[in-house]
Amino acid sequence: MELSAELLTRAHYWMRLTRALDERGAFLHKQSKIIGGYFSQIGHEAISVAAGLALGPDDVAAPMHRDLGTYLVRGLHPRRILAQFLGRATGVSHGRDANLHGMGDLSLGLIGFISHLPASTGVIAGVAHAFKLKGEPRVAMAFFGDGGASQGLAHEALNWASVFQLPMVVICENNQYAYSTPLARQMRIEHIADRAAGYGMPGVIVDGNDFCAVYEAVTQAVERARAGGGPTLIECKTMRMRGHAIHDNMAYVPKELLETWARRDPIARIEALLRERGLLDDAGLAALLERIDRELDEAQAYAEASPYPDPSEVTQGVYAP
């Protein structure tokens, strides 16, 4: 599949915005403006952006903490995301969280990230089952990591989705480490997608740093699910280029491994493709980066000018006040 110039150009923008927003968040954390931890998604841009672009407007996704691109592609504005990071009332959770946990917006087809991975897979299985029972041609998408693949709920959700042939796509972001535990200490198999055969569903392995490969695989899985073909498990092989969270110096990761994956940077690869096809040059890249800086400066100014939540409203919007 040769992707159109328009799609590649859009993907490049979203991937660059994703990384710049991630770096802006890390900078704000170092300034002590973000309360709590901060989770970088550098290295995951091709996965999160491709997955978001492959979905239709009425589909639903449950991204994780390294899927910032999916949130952006689905329509969550950087203003709201930075306000969320800063714990302001204009954030997605209205100041009840200063992280990605509360970034759900059903009007955008986004279900908030659940910290205990991979809890979102069970939720998405329920969403997909509702779509099937209602006869709606909609698809539900879940994400989890290689560590989450070892949790019982991932197996239950995948098995349920297969038994009932649900319109569901599950993306496993295999970034080699579950916190500090390398993949070889979690499982004896090389490919997590090999487990798909045990559930009776297709298992696909793709290079998670190649936007085109991820987009093609996810698009095919979404189309298959929408047509009634049931779920697909897609394993995207990538590398977590920062620590588990901002406090983690990754001393346990071999330097040579990081250097190898740095040479496969997803943004560098899509930019090489764009240049090869005559769709990008130095001037165009400089203009894009300047545009993104302006957008994030405006978003940060909005977030910092936003009020903190009113303590008298703390019980509003919760299930058990």
C-alpha positions in Angstrom: 0.0 0.0 0.0 1.5 3.3 -1.1 0.1 6.0 1.2 -1.0 9.3 -0.2 1.0 12.5 0.0 -1.8 14.1 2.0 -1.9 11.3 4.6 1.9 11.2 5.0 2.0 15.0 5.4 -0.7 14.9 8.0 1.0 12.1 9.8 4.2 14.0 9.9 2.6 17.0 11.5 0.9 14.9 14.2 4.0 13.0 14.9 6.1 16.2 15.3 3.3 17.8 17.4 3.2 14.7 19.6 6.9 14.8 20.3 7.0 18.5 20.8 4.1 18.3 23.3 5.8 15.5 25.1 9.0 17.5 25.4 7.1 20.6 26.5 5.5 18.5 29.3 8.8 17.2 30.5 10.2 20.8 30.6 7.2 21.9 32.6 7.7 19.0 35.0 11.3 20.0 35.5 10.0 23.5 36.4 7.9 21.8 39.1 4.7 23.0 37.4 3.4 19.4 36.9 2.4 17.6 40.1 3.2 13.9 40.3 5.0 11.8 37.7 5.4 12.3 34.0 5.5 9.6 31.3 7.3 10.2 28.1 6.1 8.5 24.8 9.2 9.3 22.7 9.7 6.5 20.3 6.0 5.6 20.2 4.8 8.4 17.8 4.4 6.2 14.7 2.1 3.8 16.7 -0.1 6.3 18.4 -0.6 8.5 15.3 -1.1 5.7 12.9 -3.6 4.0 15.1 -5.5 7.3 15.6 -5.6 8.0 11.9 -6.8 4.5 11.0 -10.0 4.9 13.1 -13.2 6.3 11.9 -14.9 9.3 13.5 -17.5 7.2 15.3 -15.0 4.6 16.6 -13.8 4.5 20.2 -10.2 4.1 21.6 -8.7 3.7 25.0 -5.1 5.0 24.6 -2.4 4.6 27.3 0.2 6.9 28.8 2.5 6.5 25.7 -0.2 7.2 23.1 -0.3 10.9 23.2 -0.6 11.0 19.4 -3.9 9.2 19.5 -5.4 11.7 21.9 -4.3 14.5 19.5 -5.5 12.9 16.3 -8.9 12.2 17.9 -9.3 16.0 18.6 -8.0 16.6 22.1 -6.5 20.1 21.8 -3.0 20.8 23.3 -4.6 23.5 25.4 -6.7 21.0 27.2 -3.8 18.5 27.5 -1.4 21.1 29.0 -4.1 22.3 31.3 -4.6 18.7 32.4 -0.9 18.4 33.1 -0.9 21.5 35.2 -4.0 20.4 37.1 -6.2 23.3 36.0 -9.9 23.5 35.8 -9.8 23.7 32.0 -8.1 20.4 31.8 -9.9 17.3 30.6 -10.6 16.1 34.2 -11.2 19.7 35.4 -8.2 19.6 37.7 -9.0 16.3 39.4 -5.8 14.8 37.9 -2.5 16.2 36.6 -1.7 13.3 34.3 -3.1 11.2 31.4 -5.3 9.1 33.7 -8.2 11.5 33.4 -8.0 12.3 29.7 -11.2 10.6 28.6 -13.7 12.5 26.4 -16.5 10.4 25.0 -17.5 13.1 22.6 -14.1 12.4 20.9 -14.4 8.7 21.2 -11.7 8.6 24.0 -11.9 6.5 27.1 -9.6 7.6 29.9 -6.4 5.7 30.6 -6.7 3.3 33.5 -3.5 3.1 35.5 -3.6 -0.6 36.3 -2.6 -2.0 33.0 -4.2 -3.5 30.9 -7.5 -2.7 32.5 -8.7 -0.8 29.5 -8.8 -4.0 27.4 -11.7 -5.2 29.4 -13.5 -1.9 29.1 -12.9 -1.8 25.3 -14.2 -5.4 25.0 -17.4 -4.2 26.6 -17.6 -1.2 24.2 -17.1 -3.5 21.2 -19.7 -5.9 22.5 -22.2 -3.1 22.8 -21.5 -2.1 19.2 -22.2 -5.6 18.1 -25.4 -6.0 20.1 -26.7 -2.7 18.7 -25.7 -3.6 15.2 -23.6 -0.5 14.8 -20.7 -0.5 12.3 -18.2 0.9 14.8 -14.8 -0.4 16.1 -13.3 -0.3 19.5 -9.5 -0.1 20.0 -7.4 -1.0 23.1 -3.7 -0.6 23.8 -1.4 -2.4 26.2 2.3 -3.0 26.6 4.5 -6.0 26.8 4.2 -6.0 30.6 0.4 -5.8 30.3 0.5 -8.8 28.0 1.4 -10.9 31.1 -1.7 -9.7 33.1 -4.7 -11.9 33.3 -7.2 -9.3 32.2 -5.5 -9.0 28.8 -6.1 -12.8 28.2 -9.7 -12.6 29.4 -10.5 -9.6 27.2 -8.8 -11.1 24.1 -10.6 -14.5 24.7 -14.0 -12.7 25.2 -13.5 -10.6 22.0 -12.7 -13.7 20.0 -15.5 -15.9 21.3 -18.1 -13.3 20.5 -16.2 -12.0 17.3 -16.3 -8.5 18.5 -15.3 -5.5 16.4 -12.2 -4.9 18.3 -8.5 -4.1 17.5 -5.9 -4.6 20.2 -2.5 -3.0 19.9 0.4 -4.4 22.0 3.2 -1.8 22.2 6.2 -4.0 22.8 8.8 -1.5 23.9 11.1 -4.2 25.4 10.8 -3.3 29.1 7.9 -3.4 31.6 9.4 -0.8 33.9 12.8 -2.4 34.5 11.9 -6.0 33.5 13.2 -7.0 30.1 10.9 -9.0 27.8 13.1 -12.2 28.2 12.4 -12.2 31.9 8.6 -12.0 31.3 8.0 -14.8 28.7 9.7 -17.5 26.7 8.2 -16.6 23.4 9.8 -14.1 21.0 6.6 -12.6 19.6 3.6 -11.7 21.8 1.4 -11.8 18.7 2.0 -15.6 18.5 -0.5 -15.9 21.4 -3.3 -14.7 19.0 -3.6 -18.2 17.6 -4.6 -19.5 21.1 -7.5 -17.1 21.1 -8.5 -17.9 17.5 -7.8 -14.5 16.1 -5.2 -13.1 13.6 -1.9 -12.0 15.1 0.1 -9.4 13.2 3.7 -8.3 13.9 4.9 -4.9 12.6 7.8 -2.5 13.0 6.4 0.0 15.5 8.8 2.7 14.3 7.5 2.6 10.7 4.4 4.7 10.3 3.4 3.2 7.0 3.7 -0.4 8.3 1.6 0.4 11.4 -1.0 2.3 9.5 -1.5 -0.5 7.0 -1.8 -3.1 9.6 -4.2 -1.2 11.8 -6.3 -0.1 8.8 -6.7 -3.7 7.7 -7.6 -4.8 11.2 -10.2 -2.0 11.5 -11.7 -2.8 8.2 -11.9 -6.5 9.1 -13.5 -5.7 12.4 -16.0 -3.3 10.9 -17.0 -5.9 8.3 -17.8 -8.5 11.0 -14.5 -10.4 10.9 -13.8 -10.1 14.6 -10.8 -8.9 16.6 -7.1 -8.7 15.7 -4.0 -8.5 17.9 -1.3 -6.3 16.5 2.2 -6.4 18.1 4.1 -3.2 17.4 7.8 -3.7 18.2 9.4 -0.5 19.4 11.6 0.9 22.2 10.8 3.1 25.1 13.5 5.8 24.7 13.0 7.3 28.1 12.5 5.8 31.5 9.3 4.3 32.8 8.6 7.8 34.2 10.6 10.9 34.4 12.3 9.9 37.7 13.7 6.7 36.1 17.3 7.0 34.7 17.1 3.7 32.7 20.4 2.5 34.1 19.3 -1.0 33.6 19.0 -0.6 29.8 22.1 -1.4 27.8 23.5 1.7 26.1 24.0 -0.2 22.8 20.3 -1.1 22.7 19.2 2.5 23.0 21.7 3.5 20.3 20.4 0.9 18.0 16.8 2.0 18.4 17.8 5.7 18.2 18.9 5.0 14.6 15.4 3.8 13.9 13.7 6.9 15.2 10.1 7.0 13.8 10.1 10.7 13.0 13.5 10.5 11.2 12.1 7.7 9.2 8.9 9.4 8.0 10.9 12.5 7.2 13.3 10.5 5.1 10.3 9.1 3.2 8.8 12.5 2.7 12.1 13.9 1.4 12.5 10.9 -0.9 9.0 11.6 -2.4 9.7 15.3 -2.7 7.2 16.3 0.0 9.6 17.8 2.5 12.7 20.0 2.4 14.7 22.0 5.0 12.6 25.1 4.6 9.4 23.2 5.0 10.6 21.4 8.1 11.7 24.6 9.7 8.3 26.2 8.9 6.5 23.2 10.5 8.6 23.3 13.6 8.0 27.0 14.0 4.2 26.5 13.6 4.2 23.8 16.2 6.2 26.0 18.6 3.7 28.8 18.2 0.8 26.4 18.8 2.4 25.0 22.0 3.3 28.5 23.3 -0.4 29.5 22.9 -1.5 26.3 24.5 0.9 26.7 27.5 -0.2 30.3 27.9 -3.8 29.2 28.0 -3.1 26.5 30.5 -1.0 28.7 32.8 -3.7 31.4 32.8 -6.4 28.9 33.6 -7.7 28.8 37.2 -7.2 25.9 39.6 -10.4 24.0 40.4 -12.8 25.3 43.0 -12.5 23.1 46.1 -16.3 23.4 46.6 -16.8 21.4 43.4 -14.7 18.5 44.4 -17.6 16.1 44.6 -19.1 17.0 41.2 -18.7 14.5 38.4 -17.7 11.6 40.5 -19.6 8.4 41.2 -19.4 8.3 45.0 -19.2 11.8 46.4 
